[in-house]
Amino acid sequence: MLETVKNLFRVKEMRRKLLYVLGMIFVIRLGCQLPVPGVNRAVLQEVFSSFSGEAFNFFDSFTGGSFTQMSIFALNITPYITSSIIMQLLTIAIPALEEMQRDGEEGRKKITAITRYLTVGLAAFESIAMAIGFGRQGVIPNMNFLKGVVVVVCLTAGSAMLMWIGERITVKGIGNGISIVLVVNIVSRIPADFVTLYSRFIAGKPVAIGILAAIIIIAIILVVVVLVLLLNGAERRIPVQYSKKMAGRKMYGGQSSHIPLKVNTAGVIPVIFASSIMSFPSIIAQLLGKGNGTGIGSEILRGLSSNNWCNPAQLKYSWGLIVYIVLCVFFAYFYTSITFNPLEVADNIKKQGGFIPGIRPGKPTSDYLTGILNYIIFIGAVGLIIVAVIPFFFNGIFGANVSFGGTSIIIIVGVILETIKQIESQMLVRNYKGFLAK
């Protein structure tokens, strides 16, 4: 990895791409500090301080703190992520979109264009909801139609601009632009979280206790990172043998290959889906000013908040953690089922004259792949849940209350590994001499 970073600075074109990415990151962080016109930030901070639980923590961590500051990038790329997920689901449900996806480059361009329009539509819808909700809270003084339009236009344009920046990074920079934007937002919150941990567990404590607390915090973070690395790298390789074919007087084929099935087949999608669903009711209630009541509805909202999970003083609210785990497992199976088709893979193997040793081609191969897939999906979901729940456990027991957790670490580690792989592949292409080697 260190050698890859060194080589990155030796190649002029790669240095130019890196500088382009750094310039875009500067623009992103600058936009996260620019306030939306007409917003009273003093009132905004009072409103957020009165909110209970973690109604907005999930989105605020994904937006780099710009959400709670009501900047022009308050929505960030969350509308784009949502629209991309929706398009993936619709591609399976709508035959026209599925056919479009199979049309190659032209079909993918059309789907990308639809995703962009859907992103702008979702951003506009969320902006309207925020303008109405925060307007009722007094965040926008003397709220009227014109001020509402300004807020909606600024938030929608900010989200569209970040989508454009992400695409530009993909084309002219290094790595996946959207993923890099997301990681930049998450990383920007980490220093404040470390300050919170320092104030909570180290500051004002005896030296021995402070050192012990620091060691425990570092150990927990390292354990989570190692688990994420193992989870991302783990895969089950299904051997495939191809039959020999006679072409003229020569025999071709007969080689062996394998199908790599990742243990964490759905990536971080199950955790994002589950967190979004658990946070959505709380967000609606807080925007309507009904999040701090005493009825059964408020009790349900407290159970949905991860801040109340694993808390010895409020164990009754930990039922929300069980719901969260069930949702993670469900979405792990659901997302894998729409992105990996065992029957299609089995047909392709059969058409190419291949077979899995000991398994007949066709439907038996499909059934075999389905059985293996169901097994490793469960293993991957359990690993994903362990990584995601560890921060919840320590937040509940010790009251750490930091925004980054297992989900953030999974995203950060995954994007860094993927970016390094892209750098290595680009460096390999530039250094490959082939037949021109002396």
C-alpha positions as CSV (number, residue, x, y, z in Angstrom):
1,M,0.0,0.0,0.0
2,L,2.8,2.4,0.9
3,E,4.6,1.6,-2.4
4,T,1.4,2.4,-4.3
5,V,1.2,5.8,-2.6
6,K,4.8,6.5,-3.4
7,N,4.3,5.6,-7.1
8,L,1.2,7.8,-7.2
9,F,3.4,10.9,-6.7
10,R,6.0,9.8,-9.3
11,V,3.6,9.8,-12.3
12,K,2.7,13.3,-13.5
13,E,-0.8,12.3,-14.7
14,M,-1.6,10.6,-11.4
15,R,-0.4,13.7,-9.5
16,R,-2.7,15.8,-11.6
17,K,-5.7,13.5,-10.9
18,L,-4.9,13.6,-7.2
19,L,-4.7,17.4,-7.2
20,Y,-8.0,17.5,-9.0
21,V,-9.6,15.4,-6.2
22,L,-8.1,17.5,-3.5
23,G,-9.4,20.7,-5.2
24,M,-12.9,19.2,-5.4
25,I,-12.7,18.2,-1.7
26,F,-11.9,21.8,-0.8
27,V,-15.0,22.9,-2.8
28,I,-17.1,20.4,-0.9
29,R,-16.0,21.4,2.5
30,L,-16.4,25.1,1.6
31,G,-19.9,24.5,0.5
32,C,-20.7,22.7,3.7
33,Q,-19.9,25.9,5.6
34,L,-22.0,28.3,3.4
35,P,-25.4,28.9,5.1
36,V,-28.7,28.9,3.2
37,P,-30.0,32.5,2.9
38,G,-32.7,33.4,5.4
39,V,-31.8,30.8,8.0
40,N,-31.3,31.9,11.7
41,R,-28.5,29.6,12.8
42,A,-29.0,30.6,16.5
43,V,-32.6,29.3,16.4
44,L,-31.4,26.3,14.4
45,Q,-29.0,25.2,17.1
46,E,-31.7,25.6,19.8
47,V,-34.0,23.5,17.7
48,F,-31.5,20.7,17.2
49,S,-30.5,20.8,20.9
50,S,-34.1,20.2,21.8
51,F,-34.4,17.2,19.5
52,S,-34.3,13.9,21.4
53,G,-32.4,10.8,20.5
54,E,-30.5,10.5,17.2
55,A,-33.2,11.6,14.8
56,F,-30.8,13.5,12.6
57,N,-27.4,12.0,13.6
58,F,-27.5,9.4,10.8
59,F,-28.0,12.0,8.1
60,D,-25.7,14.5,9.7
61,S,-22.8,12.1,9.8
62,F,-23.4,11.4,6.1
63,T,-23.5,15.1,5.3
64,G,-20.4,16.1,7.2
65,G,-22.2,18.2,9.7
66,S,-23.7,20.5,7.0
67,F,-27.3,19.2,7.8
68,T,-27.3,20.6,11.3
69,Q,-25.7,23.8,10.0
70,M,-28.3,24.2,7.3
71,S,-25.7,24.9,4.6
72,I,-26.3,24.8,0.9
73,F,-25.0,21.2,0.9
74,A,-27.4,20.2,3.8
75,L,-28.9,17.4,1.7
76,N,-25.5,16.4,0.3
77,I,-25.6,13.3,-1.8
78,T,-28.2,11.4,0.1
79,P,-30.8,12.0,-2.6
80,Y,-28.4,10.5,-5.2
81,I,-27.8,7.5,-3.1
82,T,-31.5,7.0,-2.6
83,S,-32.3,7.4,-6.3
84,S,-29.5,5.0,-7.2
85,I,-31.0,2.3,-4.9
86,I,-34.5,3.0,-6.3
87,M,-33.2,2.6,-9.8
88,Q,-31.6,-0.7,-9.0
89,L,-34.8,-2.0,-7.5
90,L,-36.9,-0.7,-10.5
91,T,-34.5,-2.3,-13.0
92,I,-35.5,-5.7,-11.6
93,A,-39.2,-4.8,-11.4
94,I,-39.6,-3.0,-14.8
95,P,-38.7,-5.1,-17.9
96,A,-38.1,-1.9,-20.0
97,L,-35.4,-0.7,-17.6
98,E,-33.9,-4.2,-17.4
99,E,-33.7,-4.3,-21.2
100,M,-32.2,-0.8,-21.1
101,Q,-29.5,-2.0,-18.7
102,R,-28.6,-4.9,-21.1
103,D,-28.1,-2.5,-24.1
104,G,-24.5,-1.8,-23.1
105,E,-23.0,1.6,-22.8
106,E,-26.0,3.5,-24.4
107,G,-28.4,1.8,-22.0
108,R,-26.3,2.6,-19.0
109,K,-26.1,6.3,-20.1
110,K,-29.9,6.4,-20.2
111,I,-30.3,4.9,-16.8
112,T,-27.7,7.3,-15.4
113,A,-29.7,10.2,-16.9
114,I,-32.9,8.9,-15.3
115,T,-31.0,8.6,-12.0
116,R,-30.0,12.3,-12.2
117,Y,-33.5,13.5,-12.8
118,L,-34.8,11.3,-10.0
119,T,-32.1,12.8,-7.7
120,V,-33.2,16.3,-8.5
121,G,-36.8,15.3,-7.8
122,L,-36.0,13.7,-4.5
123,A,-33.8,16.7,-3.5
124,A,-36.7,19.1,-4.3
125,F,-39.1,17.0,-2.3
126,E,-36.8,16.8,0.7
127,S,-36.0,20.5,0.5
128,I,-39.8,21.4,0.5
129,A,-40.3,19.1,3.6
130,M,-37.3,20.7,5.4
131,A,-38.4,24.3,4.5
132,I,-41.9,23.6,5.9
133,G,-40.7,21.7,9.0
134,F,-38.0,24.2,10.0
135,G,-40.2,27.1,9.0
136,R,-42.7,26.0,11.7
137,Q,-39.9,25.7,14.2
138,G,-38.9,29.4,13.6
139,V,-35.6,28.5,11.9
140,I,-36.6,30.7,9.0
141,P,-37.9,34.0,10.5
142,N,-41.0,35.6,8.9
143,M,-41.4,32.6,6.7
144,N,-43.2,33.3,3.4
145,F,-43.5,31.8,0.0
146,L,-40.5,33.7,-1.4
147,K,-38.2,32.7,1.4
148,G,-39.4,29.1,1.1
149,V,-38.6,29.1,-2.6
150,V,-35.1,30.4,-1.9
151,V,-34.4,27.7,0.6
152,V,-35.8,24.9,-1.7
153,V,-33.7,26.2,-4.6
154,C,-30.5,26.4,-2.6
155,L,-30.8,23.0,-1.1
156,T,-31.8,21.3,-4.4
157,A,-29.0,23.1,-6.3
158,G,-26.5,22.1,-3.6
159,S,-27.4,18.4,-3.9
160,A,-27.3,18.6,-7.7
161,M,-23.9,20.3,-7.6
162,L,-22.5,17.6,-5.3
163,M,-23.8,14.9,-7.7
164,W,-22.0,16.7,-10.5
165,I,-18.8,17.0,-8.5
166,G,-18.9,13.3,-7.7
167,E,-19.3,12.4,-11.4
168,R,-16.4,14.8,-12.3
169,I,-14.1,13.1,-9.7
170,T,-14.9,9.7,-11.3
171,V,-14.1,11.0,-14.8
172,K,-11.1,13.2,-14.1
173,G,-9.9,12.1,-10.7
174,I,-9.2,8.8,-8.9
175,G,-11.7,6.4,-7.6
176,N,-15.5,6.6,-7.4
177,G,-16.5,10.2,-7.0
178,I,-19.8,9.7,-5.1
179,S,-18.1,7.3,-2.7
180,I,-15.2,9.8,-2.1
181,V,-17.7,12.6,-1.4
182,L,-19.4,10.4,1.2
183,V,-16.1,9.4,2.8
184,V,-15.0,13.1,3.0
185,N,-18.2,13.9,4.8
186,I,-17.9,11.1,7.3
187,V,-14.2,11.8,8.0
188,S,-14.9,15.5,8.6
189,R,-16.9,14.5,11.6
190,I,-14.3,12.2,13.2
191,P,-12.2,15.0,14.8
192,A,-15.2,16.3,16.7
193,D,-16.1,12.8,17.7
194,F,-12.6,12.3,19.1
195,V,-12.9,15.5,21.0
196,T,-16.1,14.2,22.5
197,L,-14.4,10.9,23.5
198,Y,-11.5,12.8,25.0
199,S,-13.8,15.1,27.0
200,R,-16.0,12.2,28.1
201,F,-13.4,9.6,29.1
202,I,-9.9,11.2,29.4
203,A,-10.1,14.9,30.3
204,G,-10.1,15.5,34.1
205,K,-9.4,11.9,34.9
206,P,-6.3,10.6,36.8
207,V,-3.4,9.8,34.4
208,A,-3.6,6.1,34.8
209,I,-7.4,6.0,34.1
210,G,-7.0,8.4,31.2
211,I,-4.3,6.3,29.6
212,L,-6.3,3.1,30.1
213,A,-9.4,4.8,28.5
214,A,-7.3,5.9,25.5
215,I,-5.9,2.4,25.0
216,I,-9.4,0.9,25.2
217,I,-10.8,3.4,22.7
218,I,-8.0,2.8,20.3
219,A,-8.3,-1.0,20.7
220,I,-12.0,-0.9,20.0
221,I,-11.5,1.1,16.8
222,L,-8.7,-1.2,15.6
223,V,-10.8,-4.3,16.3
224,V,-13.7,-2.9,14.3
225,V,-11.3,-1.9,11.4
226,V,-9.8,-5.4,11.4
227,L,-13.2,-7.0,11.3
228,V,-14.2,-4.8,8.4
229,L,-11.1,-5.7,6.5
230,L,-11.7,-9.4,7.1
231,L,-15.4,-9.0,6.1
232,N,-14.5,-7.1,2.8
233,G,-11.8,-9.6,1.8
234,A,-13.6,-12.8,2.6
235,E,-15.0,-14.8,-0.3
236,R,-16.1,-18.3,-1.2
237,R,-14.6,-19.5,-4.5
238,I,-16.7,-22.0,-6.4
239,P,-14.5,-24.0,-8.8
240,V,-15.5,-24.2,-12.5
241,Q,-14.1,-26.7,-15.0
242,Y,-14.4,-26.0,-18.7
243,S,-14.5,-28.9,-21.3
244,K,-11.9,-29.2,-24.0
245,K,-13.0,-28.4,-27.6
246,M,-11.5,-29.5,-30.9
247,A,-10.8,-26.7,-33.4
248,G,-9.1,-28.0,-36.5
249,R,-6.2,-30.1,-35.3
250,K,-5.8,-28.4,-32.0
251,M,-7.5,-28.9,-28.7
252,Y,-8.7,-25.8,-26.9
253,G,-10.2,-25.2,-23.4
254,G,-10.0,-27.5,-20.5
255,Q,-8.9,-24.7,-18.1
256,S,-10.1,-24.3,-14.6
257,S,-11.6,-21.1,-13.1
258,H,-13.7,-20.1,-10.2
259,I,-16.7,-18.0,-9.2
260,P,-15.8,-15.6,-6.4
261,L,-18.8,-15.1,-4.1
262,K,-18.1,-12.4,-1.5
263,V,-19.2,-13.2,2.0
264,N,-20.4,-9.6,2.4
265,T,-22.3,-9.7,-0.9
266,A,-24.5,-6.7,-0.2
267,G,-21.8,-4.5,1.2
268,V,-23.0,-1.7,3.5
269,I,-26.4,-1.5,1.8
270,P,-28.3,-3.5,4.5
271,V,-27.0,-1.2,7.3
272,I,-27.8,2.0,5.4
273,F,-31.3,0.7,4.6
274,A,-32.0,-0.4,8.2
275,S,-30.6,2.8,9.6
276,S,-32.7,4.9,7.2
277,I,-35.9,3.1,8.0
278,M,-35.3,3.3,11.8
279,S,-34.5,7.0,11.5
280,F,-37.3,8.1,9.2
281,P,-40.2,8.1,11.8
282,S,-38.1,10.1,14.2
283,I,-37.3,12.7,11.6
284,I,-40.9,13.2,10.6
285,A,-41.9,13.5,14.2
286,Q,-39.2,16.0,15.0
287,L,-40.1,18.2,12.0
288,L,-43.7,18.2,13.1
289,G,-42.7,19.1,16.7
290,K,-44.0,15.8,18.2
291,G,-40.8,14.1,19.1
292,N,-40.7,14.8,22.8
293,G,-44.1,13.6,24.0
294,T,-45.0,11.0,26.7
295,G,-47.5,8.8,24.8
296,I,-47.0,5.4,23.3
297,G,-45.9,7.0,20.0
298,S,-43.0,8.7,21.8
299,E,-42.1,5.4,23.5
300,I,-41.9,3.8,20.1
301,L,-39.7,6.6,18.8
302,R,-37.3,6.2,21.7
303,G,-37.1,2.5,21.0
304,L,-36.2,3.3,17.4
305,S,-33.3,5.6,18.5
306,S,-29.9,3.8,18.8
307,N,-28.9,6.2,21.6
308,N,-31.3,4.2,23.9
309,W,-30.0,0.8,22.9
310,C,-27.9,-1.3,25.3
311,N,-28.4,1.3,28.0
312,P,-28.6,-0.5,31.4
313,A,-30.9,2.2,32.7
314,Q,-33.3,1.9,29.8
315,L,-33.2,-1.8,28.7
316,K,-36.8,-1.7,27.6
317,Y,-35.9,0.4,24.6
318,S,-33.4,-2.2,23.3
319,W,-36.2,-3.9,21.4
320,G,-35.2,-1.5,18.7
321,L,-31.9,-3.2,18.3
322,I,-33.6,-6.5,17.6
323,V,-35.7,-4.8,14.9
324,Y,-32.5,-3.3,13.5
325,I,-30.8,-6.7,13.4
326,V,-33.8,-8.3,11.7
327,L,-33.9,-5.5,9.1
328,C,-30.1,-5.9,8.4
329,V,-30.5,-9.7,7.7
330,F,-33.6,-9.1,5.6
331,F,-32.0,-6.5,3.4
332,A,-28.8,-8.6,3.1
333,Y,-30.8,-11.4,1.5
334,F,-33.1,-9.0,-0.4
335,Y,-30.3,-6.9,-2.0
336,T,-28.3,-10.0,-3.0
337,S,-31.3,-11.6,-4.6
338,I,-31.8,-8.6,-6.9
339,T,-28.1,-8.2,-7.8
340,F,-27.0,-11.9,-8.2
341,N,-29.1,-14.3,-10.3
342,P,-27.9,-17.9,-9.7
343,L,-30.0,-19.2,-12.7
344,E,-28.4,-16.7,-15.1
345,V,-24.9,-17.6,-13.8
346,A,-25.7,-21.3,-14.2
347,D,-26.9,-20.8,-17.8
348,N,-23.8,-18.8,-18.7
349,I,-21.5,-21.5,-17.4
350,K,-23.5,-24.1,-19.4
351,K,-23.3,-22.1,-22.6
352,Q,-19.5,-21.8,-22.2
353,G,-19.1,-25.5,-21.8
354,G,-18.3,-25.3,-18.1
355,F,-19.5,-27.1,-15.0
356,I,-18.9,-27.3,-11.3
357,P,-17.1,-30.5,-10.4
358,G,-19.7,-33.0,-9.0
359,I,-22.7,-30.9,-10.0
360,R,-24.7,-31.3,-13.2
361,P,-25.1,-28.3,-15.4
362,G,-28.3,-26.4,-15.6
363,K,-30.8,-26.3,-12.7
364,P,-28.7,-28.5,-10.3
365,T,-25.9,-25.9,-10.7
366,S,-28.4,-23.1,-10.0
367,D,-29.7,-24.9,-6.9
368,Y,-26.2,-25.5,-5.7
369,L,-25.3,-21.8,-6.1
370,T,-28.5,-20.7,-4.3
371,G,-27.7,-23.0,-1.3
372,I,-24.1,-21.7,-1.1
373,L,-25.3,-18.1,-1.5
374,N,-27.9,-18.4,1.2
375,Y,-25.2,-19.8,3.6
376,I,-22.6,-17.1,3.0
377,I,-25.2,-14.3,3.0
378,F,-26.1,-15.3,6.5
379,I,-22.4,-15.4,7.6
380,G,-21.8,-12.0,6.0
381,A,-25.0,-10.5,7.6
382,V,-23.8,-11.7,11.0
383,G,-20.4,-10.2,10.5
384,L,-22.0,-6.9,9.3
385,I,-24.2,-6.8,12.4
386,I,-21.3,-7.5,14.8
387,V,-19.4,-4.5,13.3
388,A,-22.4,-2.3,13.4
389,V,-23.6,-3.2,16.9
390,I,-20.2,-2.9,18.6
391,P,-20.4,1.0,18.6
392,F,-24.1,0.8,19.8
393,F,-23.0,-1.4,22.7
394,F,-20.3,1.0,23.9
395,N,-22.5,4.0,23.3
396,G,-25.2,2.5,25.4
397,I,-23.0,1.2,28.2
398,F,-20.6,4.2,28.5
399,G,-22.5,7.0,26.8
400,A,-19.9,7.8,24.2
401,N,-22.5,9.4,21.9
402,V,-20.3,9.8,18.7
403,S,-21.6,10.1,15.2
404,F,-19.2,7.6,13.5
405,G,-19.8,3.9,14.1
406,G,-19.6,0.6,12.4
407,T,-21.5,1.8,9.3
408,S,-19.0,4.7,8.8
409,I,-16.0,2.5,9.3
410,I,-17.3,0.0,6.8
411,I,-17.8,2.8,4.2
412,I,-14.4,4.4,4.9
413,V,-12.4,1.2,4.7
414,G,-14.3,-0.1,1.7
415,V,-13.8,3.1,-0.3
416,I,-10.1,3.4,0.6
417,L,-9.5,-0.2,-0.5
418,E,-11.4,0.2,-3.7
419,T,-9.6,3.5,-4.5
420,I,-6.2,1.9,-3.9
421,K,-7.1,-1.0,-6.2
422,Q,-8.0,1.5,-9.0
423,I,-4.7,3.4,-8.4
424,E,-2.8,0.1,-8.7
425,S,-4.6,-0.9,-11.9
426,Q,-4.0,2.5,-13.5
427,M,-0.3,2.4,-12.5
428,L,0.0,-1.1,-13.9
429,V,-1.4,0.0,-17.3
430,R,1.1,2.9,-17.4
431,N,4.1,0.7,-16.4
432,Y,3.3,-2.2,-18.6
433,K,5.7,-2.4,-21.5
434,G,4.6,-5.6,-23.2
435,F,6.3,-6.3,-26.5
436,L,8.2,-3.0,-26.3
437,A,10.3,-4.1,-23.4
438,K,14.0,-4.2,-24.2
